[in-house]
Every structure is written in structure tokens, then in C-alpha cells.
Amino acid sequence: MAEDDTDRADEYEAEREAEIEDELERIDRDPDEVDDGDDNLGTQNAPREDEEEIDDLEDAEEDLNERAE
């Protein structure tokens, strides 16, 4: 029984990897260049904004609010 579960898990993993590879080819990405370690598909890693830039934007917003009053 445990062997059947192992076979089923191996088959599922192989199908999953094939689907991912097909999708990468569909969007014209090289499957070899994609990091294999993360299962969070559908997320994006945006660069973090610089704290000074955020402060400048907040100051500009405050200035606009003061002018509007």
C-alpha cells in the first residue's frame, strides 16, 4: 500500500513539473532559468521602495493637503 502511495505521489509530482514546464514554454520562458525552490506561483517580487523616497512622497502629499485647505 505504501508503495502505491509513493508511486501516486511520484506520478503527481511528474505531472505537476510537466505542467509547469509547458506553461513556461507557453509564456516563452526558459524552464532552466526559473528558480526551482519556491511554490508560490502567481506572486511577483517588486523591488522595495527606498525609505527616503517614501518620506519624500509623504511630505509632498502633506504639502498638497495643506494647500487644499
PyMOL CGO cylinders between C-alpha atoms (Angstrom):
from pymol import cmd
from pymol.cgo import CYLINDER

trace = [
    CYLINDER, 0.00, 0.00, 0.00, 2.78, 2.43, 0.89, 0.3, 1, 1, 1, 1, 1, 1,
    CYLINDER, 2.78, 2.43, 0.89, 4.41, 1.66, -2.45, 0.3, 1, 1, 1, 1, 1, 1,
    CYLINDER, 4.41, 1.66, -2.45, 1.16, 2.63, -4.21, 0.3, 1, 1, 1, 1, 1, 1,
    CYLINDER, 1.16, 2.63, -4.21, 1.10, 5.93, -2.31, 0.3, 1, 1, 1, 1, 1, 1,
    CYLINDER, 1.10, 5.93, -2.31, 4.72, 6.59, -3.26, 0.3, 1, 1, 1, 1, 1, 1,
    CYLINDER, 4.72, 6.59, -3.26, 4.01, 5.80, -6.91, 0.3, 1, 1, 1, 1, 1, 1,
    CYLINDER, 4.01, 5.80, -6.91, 0.97, 8.07, -6.83, 0.3, 1, 1, 1, 1, 1, 1,
    CYLINDER, 0.97, 8.07, -6.83, 2.96, 10.91, -5.27, 0.3, 1, 1, 1, 1, 1, 1,
    CYLINDER, 2.96, 10.91, -5.27, 5.79, 10.48, -7.80, 0.3, 1, 1, 1, 1, 1, 1,
    CYLINDER, 5.79, 10.48, -7.80, 3.29, 10.47, -10.66, 0.3, 1, 1, 1, 1, 1, 1,
    CYLINDER, 3.29, 10.47, -10.66, 1.57, 13.58, -9.33, 0.3, 1, 1, 1, 1, 1, 1,
    CYLINDER, 1.57, 13.58, -9.33, 4.90, 15.40, -8.98, 0.3, 1, 1, 1, 1, 1, 1,
    CYLINDER, 4.90, 15.40, -8.98, 5.97, 14.42, -12.50, 0.3, 1, 1, 1, 1, 1, 1,
    CYLINDER, 5.97, 14.42, -12.50, 2.66, 15.67, -13.93, 0.3, 1, 1, 1, 1, 1, 1,
    CYLINDER, 2.66, 15.67, -13.93, 2.97, 18.91, -11.98, 0.3, 1, 1, 1, 1, 1, 1,
    CYLINDER, 2.97, 18.91, -11.98, 6.51, 19.53, -13.23, 0.3, 1, 1, 1, 1, 1, 1,
    CYLINDER, 6.51, 19.53, -13.23, 5.42, 18.82, -16.82, 0.3, 1, 1, 1, 1, 1, 1,
    CYLINDER, 5.42, 18.82, -16.82, 2.52, 21.28, -16.50, 0.3, 1, 1, 1, 1, 1, 1,
    CYLINDER, 2.52, 21.28, -16.50, 4.85, 23.96, -15.13, 0.3, 1, 1, 1, 1, 1, 1,
    CYLINDER, 4.85, 23.96, -15.13, 7.35, 23.37, -17.92, 0.3, 1, 1, 1, 1, 1, 1,
    CYLINDER, 7.35, 23.37, -17.92, 4.57, 23.56, -20.53, 0.3, 1, 1, 1, 1, 1, 1,
    CYLINDER, 4.57, 23.56, -20.53, 3.31, 26.82, -19.05, 0.3, 1, 1, 1, 1, 1, 1,
    CYLINDER, 3.31, 26.82, -19.05, 6.82, 28.30, -19.01, 0.3, 1, 1, 1, 1, 1, 1,
    CYLINDER, 6.82, 28.30, -19.01, 7.27, 27.37, -22.65, 0.3, 1, 1, 1, 1, 1, 1,
    CYLINDER, 7.27, 27.37, -22.65, 3.87, 28.89, -23.45, 0.3, 1, 1, 1, 1, 1, 1,
    CYLINDER, 3.87, 28.89, -23.45, 4.93, 32.24, -21.97, 0.3, 1, 1, 1, 1, 1, 1,
    CYLINDER, 4.93, 32.24, -21.97, 8.30, 31.95, -23.68, 0.3, 1, 1, 1, 1, 1, 1,
    CYLINDER, 8.30, 31.95, -23.68, 10.40, 31.44, -20.54, 0.3, 1, 1, 1, 1, 1, 1,
    CYLINDER, 10.40, 31.44, -20.54, 13.31, 29.05, -20.38, 0.3, 1, 1, 1, 1, 1, 1,
    CYLINDER, 13.31, 29.05, -20.38, 12.42, 26.41, -17.76, 0.3, 1, 1, 1, 1, 1, 1,
    CYLINDER, 12.42, 26.41, -17.76, 16.11, 26.09, -16.86, 0.3, 1, 1, 1, 1, 1, 1,
    CYLINDER, 16.11, 26.09, -16.86, 16.40, 29.76, -15.86, 0.3, 1, 1, 1, 1, 1, 1,
    CYLINDER, 16.40, 29.76, -15.86, 13.48, 29.66, -13.42, 0.3, 1, 1, 1, 1, 1, 1,
    CYLINDER, 13.48, 29.66, -13.42, 14.26, 29.19, -9.71, 0.3, 1, 1, 1, 1, 1, 1,
    CYLINDER, 14.26, 29.19, -9.71, 13.02, 25.75, -8.65, 0.3, 1, 1, 1, 1, 1, 1,
    CYLINDER, 13.02, 25.75, -8.65, 12.74, 26.35, -4.93, 0.3, 1, 1, 1, 1, 1, 1,
    CYLINDER, 12.74, 26.35, -4.93, 9.52, 28.32, -4.50, 0.3, 1, 1, 1, 1, 1, 1,
    CYLINDER, 9.52, 28.32, -4.50, 5.96, 27.04, -4.91, 0.3, 1, 1, 1, 1, 1, 1,
    CYLINDER, 5.96, 27.04, -4.91, 4.34, 30.49, -4.63, 0.3, 1, 1, 1, 1, 1, 1,
    CYLINDER, 4.34, 30.49, -4.63, 3.19, 30.69, -8.21, 0.3, 1, 1, 1, 1, 1, 1,
    CYLINDER, 3.19, 30.69, -8.21, 1.43, 33.84, -9.24, 0.3, 1, 1, 1, 1, 1, 1,
    CYLINDER, 1.43, 33.84, -9.24, 3.35, 36.19, -6.98, 0.3, 1, 1, 1, 1, 1, 1,
    CYLINDER, 3.35, 36.19, -6.98, 5.64, 38.96, -8.02, 0.3, 1, 1, 1, 1, 1, 1,
    CYLINDER, 5.64, 38.96, -8.02, 8.69, 40.25, -6.27, 0.3, 1, 1, 1, 1, 1, 1,
    CYLINDER, 8.69, 40.25, -6.27, 8.58, 44.01, -6.63, 0.3, 1, 1, 1, 1, 1, 1,
    CYLINDER, 8.58, 44.01, -6.63, 11.65, 45.96, -5.62, 0.3, 1, 1, 1, 1, 1, 1,
    CYLINDER, 11.65, 45.96, -5.62, 11.32, 47.52, -2.20, 0.3, 1, 1, 1, 1, 1, 1,
    CYLINDER, 11.32, 47.52, -2.20, 10.91, 51.27, -2.22, 0.3, 1, 1, 1, 1, 1, 1,
    CYLINDER, 10.91, 51.27, -2.22, 13.59, 53.35, -0.66, 0.3, 1, 1, 1, 1, 1, 1,
    CYLINDER, 13.59, 53.35, -0.66, 12.54, 54.72, 2.77, 0.3, 1, 1, 1, 1, 1, 1,
    CYLINDER, 12.54, 54.72, 2.77, 13.75, 58.20, 1.83, 0.3, 1, 1, 1, 1, 1, 1,
    CYLINDER, 13.75, 58.20, 1.83, 11.62, 58.12, -1.32, 0.3, 1, 1, 1, 1, 1, 1,
    CYLINDER, 11.62, 58.12, -1.32, 8.56, 57.16, 0.75, 0.3, 1, 1, 1, 1, 1, 1,
    CYLINDER, 8.56, 57.16, 0.75, 9.24, 60.04, 3.14, 0.3, 1, 1, 1, 1, 1, 1,
    CYLINDER, 9.24, 60.04, 3.14, 9.53, 62.47, 0.22, 0.3, 1, 1, 1, 1, 1, 1,
    CYLINDER, 9.53, 62.47, 0.22, 6.21, 61.28, -1.20, 0.3, 1, 1, 1, 1, 1, 1,
    CYLINDER, 6.21, 61.28, -1.20, 4.51, 61.61, 2.19, 0.3, 1, 1, 1, 1, 1, 1,
    CYLINDER, 4.51, 61.61, 2.19, 5.88, 65.14, 2.58, 0.3, 1, 1, 1, 1, 1, 1,
    CYLINDER, 5.88, 65.14, 2.58, 4.63, 66.10, -0.88, 0.3, 1, 1, 1, 1, 1, 1,
    CYLINDER, 4.63, 66.10, -0.88, 1.20, 64.68, -0.06, 0.3, 1, 1, 1, 1, 1, 1,
    CYLINDER, 1.20, 64.68, -0.06, 1.07, 66.69, 3.18, 0.3, 1, 1, 1, 1, 1, 1,
    CYLINDER, 1.07, 66.69, 3.18, 2.03, 69.86, 1.28, 0.3, 1, 1, 1, 1, 1, 1,
    CYLINDER, 2.03, 69.86, 1.28, -0.79, 69.27, -1.21, 0.3, 1, 1, 1, 1, 1, 1,
    CYLINDER, -0.79, 69.27, -1.21, -3.28, 68.70, 1.59, 0.3, 1, 1, 1, 1, 1, 1,
    CYLINDER, -3.28, 68.70, 1.59, -2.19, 71.91, 3.35, 0.3, 1, 1, 1, 1, 1, 1,
    CYLINDER, -2.19, 71.91, 3.35, -2.58, 73.92, 0.12, 0.3, 1, 1, 1, 1, 1, 1,
    CYLINDER, -2.58, 73.92, 0.12, -6.04, 72.47, -0.46, 0.3, 1, 1, 1, 1, 1, 1,
    CYLINDER, -6.04, 72.47, -0.46, -7.26, 73.66, 2.96, 0.3, 1, 1, 1, 1, 1, 1,
]
cmd.load_cgo(trace, "trace")
